[in-house]
């Protein structure tokens, strides 16, 4: 639909870009409605935090203005913002100083089945495990090979998402979603200091839950504890909330806490 590179329409990249060679960069996938990027402040905060942690220079004002102009031109759909460290020579050592590259890709909004949000989805138990690397934990960096491997584990239409665990078997997230569960009225989500992506919708839900007086815990969650939950749901910034109705032989209802948070997120104008 629409593609920009460093603020100009383009559909090609230099072959020396370190994002291509090493996955040296970050990205954000942003829902756009009526020319406005949704959850803009949260997306940019995560991106700028990633830039600081990876030591990628970033002109924050330029990037914000460029993204808003791109979304205005897109209208409705999905804007994918990719920030790489820019060009480099052979070898891992980055150029000093680096000249980052800004890539914006526009696409139509995905046509998710309405039943995913209403009746819930079946979760596939992925065998691919997430490696533990605290220096990268939480970041939405460009190396997504673990997710590529996990997503290749199922091709049927029965499963809408996959469950990913770490090397110790702890529950972490979905392949492209964050995970929540409810037990005894407490909202739980996996702690992400070892691996996983700190999602924008995850952050929004945690804030909304606190405002609603819901008890919230971010901590390690064992697989057995997930199976013992009263409710389970997934979230991301494009589709909002999908209740999980099944994982293997385990079934869950679409519970009251899931429905309450789903309705709150649907009504947000941000």
Order of alpha helices (4+ residues) and beta strands (2+ residues): beta-beta-alpha-beta-beta-alpha-alpha-beta-beta-alpha-beta-alpha-beta-beta-beta-beta-alpha-beta-alpha-beta-beta-beta-alpha
